[in-house]
């Protein structure tokens, strides 16, 4: 078992507490087989709401898949307690947002999509529908009378 951390980095404008919203948030990943190196073309997602038993009664994982090339069964599990918001104090620095426990898989790419939330840095105004697919998002905080945004979203994976 290897743990990988997804580190998030962005330029925040007047927002903080950027986080995945809800148990059904979808982490879209590209996963490489640790046995043969195969990387499927399609994005795959894992969520906290899905749990699949592992063979041999070794617990469960968020996703279990069989490699199309070498037929090895691999798994990835979201470590619920590691999900951490990205705050204004983290601006333009890499911060681990979530960790995955992997058996036979390595996450190599992440595609942020809909399902993120944020709040106004000064006002706490909730922004519950943040879509980061374009790597940029902006809105207007009526309470603060100022624009808000999340820009230049990037990421990297680290071994934990």
Number of C-alpha atoms within 10 A of each C-alpha: 11 13 18 22 21 23 19 22 21 24 18 25 17 19 27 25 20 23 20 25 16 13 11 13 18 21 21 18 18 19 24 19 25 17 15 13 14 15 19 14 8 10 14 15 16 21 18 18 11 14 16 14 14 15 10 6 7 8 10 16 23 20 21 19 15 12 21 12 13 12 12 15 17 21 23 25 22 23 16 13 8 13 17 16 19 25 18 18 10 17 17 16 13 16 20 22 19 20 23 25 20 21 18 20 24 25 22 15 15 21 18 20 17 16 18 20 19 25 20 25 19 12 13 15 16 15 17 16 12 22 17 19 12 12 15 16 16 16 12 15 22 11 11 15 8 12 14 22 20 24 18 15 18 16 18 17 17 13 11 12
